[in-house]
């Protein structure tokens, strides 16, 4: 077999390892004002937001009603990996909805350090277009 025919074959990516002395996955949650609340503040710049907890005085007497949710929450996870080519750590972040599939499958990604092709396991309902590959912390 000639060298040219070998180079034209698509290569399978090497499988990424998980770091031995670091957490395999990190779960993150971001809480932000909802689009409805942001629009309320845009429409009424003089408006004030007061958050009262059940133990606070005046909790039972709201001063105004807001239609729609006040806050939006986004949940995602970051799986930590090590590149099999250059041994650099990297993470793959993706949305982590509560009804996430229980299975896993491999997706091909590029190591952010050496750009080598790497196969990394993610949840079965996640595809290459919905992940974010980032350099990871050094273990």
Rosetta blueprint (number, residue, H / E / L):
1 X L
2 X L
3 X H
4 X H
5 X H
6 X H
7 X H
8 X H
9 X L
10 X L
11 X L
12 X L
13 X L
14 X E
15 X E
16 X L
17 X E
18 X L
19 X L
20 X L
21 X L
22 X L
23 X L
24 X L
25 X E
26 X E
27 X E
28 X E
29 X E
30 X E
31 X E
32 X E
33 X E
34 X L
35 X H
36 X H
37 X H
38 X H
39 X H
40 X H
41 X H
42 X H
43 X H
44 X L
45 X L
46 X L
47 X L
48 X L
49 X L
50 X L
51 X L
52 X L
53 X L
54 X L
55 X L
56 X L
57 X L
58 X L
59 X L
60 X L
61 X L
62 X L
63 X L
64 X L
65 X L
66 X L
67 X L
68 X L
69 X L
70 X L
71 X E
72 X E
73 X E
74 X E
75 X E
76 X E
77 X E
78 X E
79 X E
80 X E
81 X E
82 X E
83 X L
84 X L
85 X L
86 X L
87 X L
88 X L
89 X E
90 X E
91 X E
92 X E
93 X E
94 X E
95 X E
96 X L
97 X L
98 X L
99 X L
100 X L
101 X L
102 X L
103 X L
104 X E
105 X E
106 X E
107 X E
108 X E
109 X E
110 X E
111 X L
112 X L
113 X L
114 X L
115 X L
116 X L
117 X E
118 X E
119 X E
120 X E
121 X E
122 X E
123 X E
124 X L
125 X L
126 X L
127 X L
128 X H
129 X H
130 X H
131 X E
132 X E
133 X E
134 X E
135 X E
136 X L
137 X L
138 X L
139 X L
